[in-house]
Every structure is written in C-alpha cells, then in structure tokens.
Amino acid sequence: MSNSRAFIDTGIENSDRSLQNDVPKSTVWKDFLALIKIGIVNSNLITTFTGLWLALHFTGKGFLNNLDIVFYTLIGSSLIIAGSCALNNYIDRDIDPFMERTKSRPTVTGKVNPAKVAILGFLFIGAGTLFLMFTTATAAIIGLVGVFSYIVLYTMWSKRRYVSNTIIGSISGAVPPLIGWAAVDANLGMMPWALFLIMFVWQPPHFYALAMRRVEEYRAANVPMLPVVKGFKRTKISIYAWVAALLPLPFLLPALGLPFLILASVLNIGWIATGIYARKFNDDIKWAKLMFVYSLQYLTIMFVAMVIITLI
C-alpha cells in the first residue's frame, strides 16, 4: 500500500484541509453523479445501445417487439458501469487529490463515507447483473467480465504498475457493445466482435491524448501513463499507430454497406490528418487537445451512424 493511501486512510492533513475549502459546493445529486461517473455511463450506453440495435436488426426480431429486452439491457449495463465507477472512486481516493479533474470528487473531499461508496458500487453491480440475467446469461457474464477487467485488471493491478495500463483498461471499455448484442443473441458472431475491436483500438489513442494533457497530474500521482514514462514523442507515435490500426476494422462490418465503410474510412483518415495538421502549432498540449476532441466526435459519429444506416 502506498504512502499516499495510508495518508488518506489515517486522516487529512492541514495542508489538504485548505484544498477541501477550495472545493466548490455541490448538491447531493451532483455528488452522486460524480461517484458513478455519469459521463462514462452515458458514453458507454451509446455503444451498448448500438450493439443491441444491430442485433435486433440483423436477427429480424424488431425493436418495438422487444422493448423489455431494451429496458433490461440499458438499465442493467448502466448499473454495472455505475457500480464499477463507484468502486474505482473508492480505490483511487488516495491518488485523486493530485489531479485537477478528480480532486473535487466526494471520495476525496470527505463528503461521503468511503465504505458506503464501496457498498453502493457492489449493490449497483449486483442489481445490474440481475437485470442483464433477464435477457441472457451470456450478457450477464460479459458484464461481469467487464467489471472484473475494470476493477481488478485495471484499477487494482495495472494502473499503478505498468505503462500498458491503458491497453489493459481498454478491455472493459470495449465490452458494452458485446453486452448489447448478447442480450439479444447469445451466439456472438463476427459483427459484435468487430464492434468490440473498434472500441478496444479506439481507446488507447483517446486516453493517450488525455494523458498528454494531464501529464503533470499523472506524474504527481505516480501513475505510469505513457507520456509520463516514455515522453510526448513516443506517445504521439503510439497514437498514430493505434489510429492506423483502426483503418481496416470497418471492413469487418460489410453488412452495414458501402456508405458506412466510406464514412468510417473518412473518419479514420481524418483522425490521422488532424494530428498532422495540429503539428503546425508546435504545441504538444494543443496537439493532444485537438486529438482528444476528435476522438470524442469520432466515437459518437461512428456508432450513431451504425444505427442510422440500418434505418435508411
């Protein structure tokens, strides 16, 4: 156990009390949303819904005829993701004070009891698993695999030890579309695994760009993110490599048609072009910001397009 974890567990020093006083006041609801990381829940719901929608479409089961499955899947996946994020907050409360974007979390400021956060996390995961069981056992099992990879493999094991932590953490982020598909069709074919691969490969360049922007905070928290350990040049090369790895993946989804393949290819090439264009600023942080923003737009457009294509 690190010294900083012991520091938190034994009480907050006077220097940290001043940090607490600087934290803006928030409502109970806002604190709850921070605990479950509502942004992560919402973004993962997009990919979960896409997997669910495509499964309903390509199996010919229909959306309106299976609203119960839609409800159980979206509620169940939301709960297990929210529960996992709550446990992540519980575990990371020793390093969160060192980072600007996490120092205001209620697990850091002391506004909530850490034990209650852990209990909340387990209750949400349990309830979410139950909801997914109302669809298929496969969906529930995949959900628990996502929980294990995020909490154990990433948060508890690799995040603080290995520079490959981002890659390991990408497993959990790639699971939601598999959950959505498995809730309808437990026999996972090429299409759901293609969605998994797209999500898996998308995450390293996305989070490497974020890590570049927050490099000093990760360094202060002693988290071995790629920019901290290898520097910006190596990180940028890795980002380009991972984006390049996305180029062939849309072709694993031929059933979505030529318009989707063209759009996906344009998005992939555009991501690389954005990085080349941003070099003119001679500012690594500005470069990382543009790449990060593009990654967010990329994900939204890509997965929303998959749904729209099936409606045309």
Buried (B, 14 or more C-beta within 10 A) or exposed (E): EEEBBEBBEEEBEEEBEEBBEEBEEBEEEBBBBBBBBBEBBEBBBBBBBBBBBBBBBBEEEEEEEBEEBBEBBBBBBBBBBBBBBBBBBBBBBBBBBBBEEBBBBBBBBBBBEBEEBBEBBEEBBEBBBBBBBBBBEBBBBBBBBBBBBBBEBBBBBBBBEEBEBBBBBBBBBBBBBBBBBBBBBBEBEEBBBBBBBBBBBBBBBBBBBBBBBBBEBBBBBEBBBBBBBBEBEBBBEBBBEBBBBBBEBBEBBEBBEEEBBEBBBEBBBBBBEBBEEBEEEEEBEEBBBBBBEBBEEBBEBBBEBBBEBBEE
